[in-house]
Amino acid sequence: MLRADLHCHTCYSPDSTSALKDIVRQCRKVGVDCLAVTDHNCLRGALELREMAPFLVIPGEEIKSSEGEIIGLFLKEEVRPGLSPQETAGRIKEQGGLVYIPHPFSWRASGLKTEALESILPSVDIVEVFNARNNIFRGANRKAEAFAREHSLPMAAGSDAHRLGELGRSGVIMPEFGGAEGFLRSIAQATMVRAYSPVWVHFFSVGSRLLRRGRQRTMSHADST
């Protein structure tokens, strides 16, 4: 059996500072042996971590579509942001990936809008029914699970970690698998690990984003002079 965290971010996301080597160390410390790396609009960190990690890494990307975020798992190439949900799901499917809906019904503005979710329902492979960062309005997780059950969709959970201490807080215990199709068979047998992150993690993400913007402005100013 694998202990899997199916939603996390690295330093390749603008709101995270977690270095790849530190993520490997933390996963080994907390017992995570399958990690889906889902950086914002970026696949590079996932591919690099897959090469260096002694455990299973699923290359993913949290893509900002025109109507909210959609995760692609088992990706080979980046899907560019800004496309419609239908186009985004199509680009994921074209490369043999899985369409994974993160934090639906969340209070966060980045969540996929309900109408958009319903419009791509035939393409949806998995719904995240427990996100550890849905810690302010927790009803979003319950609504996501009800939606998945209503539509007979596979359910998953993840920490949505943006810092090391969040890794493995939430996830699933699932049988070993091979490839995307094997993953779908395995996730149907998974047991959820549900634990919320503290509320203050959202302030960390905002701070990380502002710090990175400040560094970029400083570098741009230095280059111009």
C-alpha positions in Angstrom: 0.0 0.0 0.0 1.1 3.5 -0.7 0.6 6.6 1.4 -0.1 9.2 -1.2 -0.4 13.0 -1.1 -2.1 14.0 -4.3 -1.7 17.8 -4.3 1.4 19.7 -3.4 3.5 22.7 -4.5 7.3 23.3 -4.8 9.4 26.4 -5.2 8.3 26.4 -8.9 5.0 27.7 -7.7 4.9 31.5 -7.0 3.4 31.0 -3.5 5.7 28.3 -2.2 9.4 28.2 -1.2 9.8 24.5 -0.7 13.0 23.3 -2.3 12.9 19.9 -4.1 15.6 18.3 -1.9 13.7 19.4 1.2 10.5 17.9 -0.1 12.2 14.6 -0.6 13.5 14.7 3.0 10.2 15.7 4.4 8.3 13.0 2.6 10.6 10.4 3.8 10.3 11.8 7.3 6.4 11.6 7.4 6.1 8.4 5.4 4.7 9.8 2.1 5.8 7.3 -0.7 3.7 8.7 -3.5 3.5 12.4 -4.3 1.6 14.2 -7.0 3.5 17.5 -7.7 1.0 20.0 -9.0 2.7 23.4 -9.3 0.8 26.4 -10.6 1.0 26.5 -14.4 4.3 24.7 -14.3 5.5 21.1 -14.9 9.2 21.5 -14.5 9.4 21.0 -10.7 7.4 17.7 -11.0 9.7 16.3 -13.7 12.8 17.3 -11.8 11.5 15.8 -8.5 10.6 12.5 -10.3 14.2 12.1 -11.3 15.7 12.7 -7.8 13.0 11.2 -5.5 13.4 7.6 -4.1 9.6 7.3 -4.1 6.9 7.5 -6.7 6.2 11.0 -8.1 3.2 11.7 -10.3 3.9 14.7 -12.7 1.1 17.1 -12.5 0.2 20.8 -13.0 -2.5 23.0 -11.4 -3.7 24.9 -14.5 -5.5 28.2 -14.2 -8.2 27.9 -16.9 -10.4 30.9 -17.8 -12.9 29.7 -15.2 -10.7 28.4 -12.4 -8.1 25.7 -11.6 -7.9 22.2 -13.0 -5.2 19.7 -12.2 -3.7 17.4 -14.9 -2.0 14.3 -13.5 0.4 12.0 -15.4 1.4 14.9 -17.7 4.3 14.9 -20.2 4.0 18.5 -21.3 2.7 21.7 -19.7 -0.8 22.9 -20.5 -0.8 26.7 -20.8 -3.1 28.7 -18.6 -6.0 30.9 -19.8 -7.7 28.3 -21.9 -11.4 27.4 -21.4 -12.1 24.5 -19.1 -13.1 22.4 -22.1 -9.8 23.2 -23.9 -7.8 22.6 -20.7 -9.4 19.2 -20.1 -8.9 18.3 -23.7 -5.1 19.2 -23.6 -4.8 17.0 -20.5 -6.6 14.1 -22.2 -4.6 14.4 -25.4 -1.4 13.4 -23.6 -3.0 10.5 -21.7 -3.4 12.5 -18.5 -6.2 12.5 -15.9 -8.4 15.5 -15.2 -8.5 16.1 -11.4 -10.7 18.8 -10.0 -9.0 20.5 -6.9 -11.0 22.2 -4.1 -14.3 22.6 -6.0 -16.8 24.8 -4.2 -14.0 26.4 -2.2 -14.1 30.0 -0.9 -10.9 30.5 -2.8 -11.3 32.6 -6.0 -9.1 30.1 -7.9 -11.6 27.3 -7.6 -13.4 26.0 -10.7 -16.8 27.6 -11.1 -19.8 25.3 -10.7 -21.1 25.8 -14.2 -17.7 25.2 -15.6 -17.3 22.0 -13.6 -20.7 20.7 -14.8 -19.8 21.6 -18.4 -16.7 19.3 -18.4 -18.2 16.6 -16.3 -17.8 13.9 -19.0 -14.0 14.6 -18.9 -13.6 14.6 -15.1 -11.6 11.6 -13.8 -11.2 12.4 -10.1 -12.6 15.0 -7.6 -10.7 16.2 -4.7 -13.2 15.7 -1.8 -10.8 16.7 1.0 -8.3 19.5 0.7 -6.4 20.2 3.9 -6.4 24.0 3.2 -10.2 24.2 3.1 -9.8 25.0 6.7 -11.9 28.2 7.0 -15.1 27.1 5.3 -15.0 23.4 5.7 -18.4 22.8 4.1 -16.6 22.9 0.7 -15.1 19.5 1.3 -18.4 18.0 2.3 -20.1 19.5 -0.8 -17.3 18.2 -3.0 -17.8 14.7 -1.6 -21.5 14.9 -2.2 -20.9 16.0 -5.7 -18.5 13.1 -6.4 -20.9 10.6 -5.0 -23.9 12.0 -6.9 -21.9 11.6 -10.2 -20.2 8.3 -9.3 -16.7 9.9 -9.6 -13.5 8.6 -8.0 -12.6 10.6 -4.9 -9.2 11.7 -3.7 -7.5 13.9 -1.0 -4.4 16.0 -0.7 -2.6 18.5 1.5 -2.3 21.2 -1.1 1.0 21.8 0.7 2.8 25.1 0.0 5.3 24.6 2.9 7.1 21.5 4.1 5.2 21.0 7.3 1.9 20.5 5.4 3.2 17.6 3.3 1.3 14.4 4.1 -1.2 16.0 6.4 -4.0 14.8 4.1 -4.0 12.2 1.3 -5.0 8.6 0.7 -3.8 5.1 1.4 -4.0 3.2 -1.9 -2.8 0.0 -3.5 0.3 0.2 -5.7 -0.4 1.0 -9.4 1.2 1.4 -12.8 0.3 4.4 -15.0 -2.9 6.5 -15.2 -5.3 3.6 -15.8 -3.8 1.7 -12.9 -4.1 4.8 -10.7 -7.9 5.0 -11.4 -8.3 1.4 -10.4 -6.3 1.9 -7.3 -7.9 5.2 -6.2 -11.3 3.4 -6.2 -10.0 1.3 -3.3 -8.3 4.1 -1.4 -8.8 5.1 2.2 -8.9 8.8 3.0 -6.5 10.5 5.4 -8.2 13.7 6.5 -6.6 16.3 8.6 -6.8 20.1 8.2 -3.8 22.4 8.1 -3.8 25.4 10.5 -5.4 28.5 9.2 -2.2 30.5 9.2 -0.8 28.6 6.3 -2.7 31.0 4.0 -0.7 33.9 5.3 2.5 32.0 4.5 1.4 31.6 0.9 0.6 35.3 0.5 3.9 36.2 2.1 5.8 33.9 -0.2 4.1 35.4 -3.2 4.8 39.0 -2.1 8.4 38.2 -1.3 9.0 36.7 -4.7 7.4 39.7 -6.4 9.7 42.0 -4.4 12.8 40.0 -5.4 11.7 40.1 -9.1 11.2 43.9 -8.9 14.6 44.3 -7.3 16.3 42.2 -10.0 14.5 44.0 -12.8 15.6 47.4 -11.3 19.2 46.1 -11.0 19.2 44.9 -14.6 17.9 48.3 -15.8 20.7 50.2 -14.1 
